[in-house]
Amino acid sequence: MSVINTIGRRKSSVARVYLSEGTGKMTVNKRDFSEYFPKGVLHYKLSQPFLLTDTIGKYDVNVNVKGGGVNGQVEAIRLGISRALVEVDEENKPLLKAESLMTRDPRMVERKKPGQPKARKKFQFSKR
């Protein structure tokens, strides 16, 4: 198996995921993933595709991620990993789709409108 290259996006985060056979090592922006994302909840989100497909420790993951916040980056990486695992084995798709890990979340920040301080907020109205 050669290196599988996929992309994952969430909000304004873009993650390029490179999956190759190995020992389960995961690097994010040339740092260990536990150093880059210190919280345990984020570690679970990153390992979720591997847990569902019983492939923990079988693949090395190298990720380049940019943009957005921490949670958006983690979910972008998770989508990229899920897509890569489906490229490895098509039988993984129903398992990942059942947990909605194959769906790109379309929710984005609403744009600011002119004549308003934010997207929905209005300036204070004075009747007199």
C-alpha positions, 0 to 999 in steps of 0.5 A: 500500500502506498500513501493515501492522500485525502482532504477534510474540511470543517468551518474554515479548517482544511486538513490534508491527511496522508495515511500509510501502513505503520504502527499507529503514529499520528503527527499533526503539523510535524508534531505529535498529535497529543502535543498539538491537541492536549485535551483527551476529548479531542484524542477520542475524536481523532481515534474514532474512525480507527475504533469503529473499523478495528484498525488501531495501530495499523496505519501511520497518519501525517496531517497538515492542517490550517485555519479555524479553531481547535475543534474545527481542525480536529473534525476536519482531520477526522473526516480526512481519516475516514475518507482515507480508511474508505479508500483502503477498504470499501467495507469500512464505509457503512460503519463510518457512515452509520456514525455520520463520519463520512458527511462533510458538515456544511455549517459555516459562519454567517456573513456580517451584513451592512448596517448591522454590527454582526450577522443577526444583531441590530443596532439599538432602535430609538423610537424618539 
